[in-house]
Every structure is written in C-alpha cells, then in structure tokens.
Amino acid sequence: MKVVVLTGPESTGKSWLAAGLQQQFGGVRVDEYVRWFIEQNPRDTRLSDIPQIARGQLQWEDQARAQRPSLLILDTHLLSNILWSQTLFGDCPDWLEPELLARHYDLHLLLSPEHIDWTDDGQRCQPDLGQRLAFYQATHNWLQTHHQRYQVIQGDWAGRQAQAFAAVADLLAA
C-alpha cells in the first residue's frame, strides 16, 4: 500500500486534487474529518475540540488502511490538526505529534498558496496570502525537520494537477 497525503494551507486544491488522484489512479480516499465535524457542530471550533477532531481523522484513516488498498489518498492528516491548533489557539494536545510520527506516509504533496485565488467556502479563515504562506512554511518546516518525503505542488490549477499526477505515477511505478 502506498500512502499519499495532500497537505498545506487552505484553498490550495487539496480536496480537488485528492478526488482527481482517486479518479486517475483508483485507490481509497480519506476526506478531511474537520469539515464533517464543523458541519455537525455549527459554532466556533475550540481548543477542546481538537482531540475529537484528531481522533476522528485517525479513525477514518485507520478504516481506510484496514482495506489495504494499493493506493491510499489522504486529503489531510494530523499535521493539519497540529498546525491549525497552534495557529488558532496557540496550543496543541501533546499526543498528536507522536501519533503522527508513528505512522508511515510514502509521499506528502505540499500545496503552495501562491498563483491561485483564495475561495471562501464558509469554513476557511485565512483570506490573506501572508497567513497562508506562513502556514505553508510551517508545514514545509515540519516535513523537513521530520525527514518526511514531500514534493511541492505549485502554479495554476492545470500545473498543480499535472505535478500531482506525475508525482503519484512515479510513486506507484517505484
């Protein structure tokens, strides 16, 4: 099983690319639990919600892993929970990072916020490019610090799709 994670700031095409990768290569896709959580709990998210959101994301991921697909595509993983918790609340539950590091991911596709427009979908909160660039840099730094395999995905929508498809094709061919 090859596991690909789409990561980076909001409004960079992660969900769109995850769906496109599944359509192109098959496999199983795991969506972003926090979107479902927010729909079920229409209020401002709190620091006390982070453990439930993280456990929900892990449960969805574990259910998909149990199917043993040849390709597992994750729209996000615990790194987003960690960084959003730190960004929004200045704190994060201690167990998230060790739990993330205990799992194996073959490739992270790190999406840049540059060269595309931010789109408000009712859940997003970083319309300022500077905020999204800071989140991108925090993601990049974490991936490098923890020696995670990643590829930056950037440019316009067509370029992003071509880069992501090529990266996954290379992963599957290896």
N, C-alpha and C positions, 0 to 999 in steps of 0.2 A: 504494500500500500504506500503510495506517495501522498504526502500531505502538503497542500499549498495554502498559505494564509495571505489574504489581502489585508493590508494594514496601512495606516496613515491617517491624516486628518479627514474631517467630514467633507462631504461634497466633492470627492475626488474620483468617484466612479467605482468604488469597491463593490457595491451590490450589483451594479450593472455588469461589471467585469466577471464577478462570480457566476452570474447567470449565463453570460456568454461563454465562459470557460466550460461550464457544465454542458451547454448545448453543443459545443465544439468537440469536447473530449469525453463526455459522459461522466460517470462517477456520481458521487453523492455530495450535495452542497448543504452546508450548515449556515443558516441565516444568523443575523445579529439579534441575540436574545433581548437586549435592552430596548429595541424598538417594540417588541411584543410587550415587554414589561411596562413601558410608558403608555401604550395603548390601554392596558388593563388598569393602570394607576394614573389617571389624568390629573396629575398635580406635579409640583416641582420635585424632582428627584433629590433625595437627601443622602448624606454620607451613610446613614444606617441602612440604606437600600443596596449599597454596593455589594455586600456579601451575598444577598439573594440574587442579584443580577449576575454576579460571577459564578455562583453555583448553577444557575440556570444555563449559562453559556457552556459550562463544563458538562452538564448533563446532556445538552443537545449534542455536543462534540462527542462524548462517550457513546451515546446511542448510535451515532453515525460510524464511529470507529468499530463498534461491535459488528457492523455489517460487513466489515473487511472489504470495502470497495478497492478497486485498483487505484482510484484517484479520489481523494477527499479534499474538497474545496471549502475553506473556511472564510466566510465573509469578514470575520474578525476573530480575535481570541483574547485571552486575559490581558494582553499588553494594552489594549484599548481601555479595558476596565481600570487598569492601574493608572494610566496616564490621564484619563478623564477624572478619576477620583482625585488625583493630585491637582489637576487643573481647576476643577470646580470647588474642591473642599480643602485643598492644601494638606491632605492626609490620605492614607490608603491602608486597608487591612494588611497586616504583616504577612499573612499566609498566601497572598496572591502571587507574588513573585516566585517563591519556591515551588508553588504548584505549577506555574507556567514553565519554569525551568526543568521540571521533572518530566515534561512531555517532549516528544520528538516531532519536529516540523522540518520537512525537506527543503522548503523554499518559501520565503516571505516576498511578496510583491509589494514594495513600498511605494505608495502613490503620492506624487508631488501635487501640491495645491496650485502650482503655477500654470499659466496658459489656459486655464478654464475658469468659467464663472461659477461663483458660489450660488447655490439654489436653496431657497428657503422651503422646507417641507413640513414646517410646524414643529419639528423636533431639534433642528440644528440651531446652534447658538454662537457660531464664530463667523460672522459675515466679513470680518476684517482679515485681509490676506496676511497681515503680520501675525495675527493669532494662529492662523492655520500653519504658517511657516514655522512658528515656534513649536507647535505640536508635531509637525513633520520632523523637525530637528531633534526633538526629544525621542521620537520613535527611532530615528536613524541612530542616535547615540546609544540607545538601549540595545539595538540589534548588533551594533559594532562591539560594545562592551561585553556582550554575552556570546560573541562569536557565532551569531546566527547567520545562516546563508540567506542573502537577500539580493534583490535586483530592483533598482529604482525604475519606476514607470512614470513617464512624463510626456508632455506635449499635448496635442489636441486629442479629441476622442478617438479618431481613427488610428493615430500613432500609439495611443495607450493600448488599444485593442491588439494591434499588431505586435507590440512589445510583449504583452502578457501572453498572447497565444504562442509566440516564439519561445518564451521562457518555459512555458509548461510543456511544449512539444520537446524541447531539449531535455527537460527533466524526465519525461516519460521514455525518451529514447536511451537515456543513460543506463 
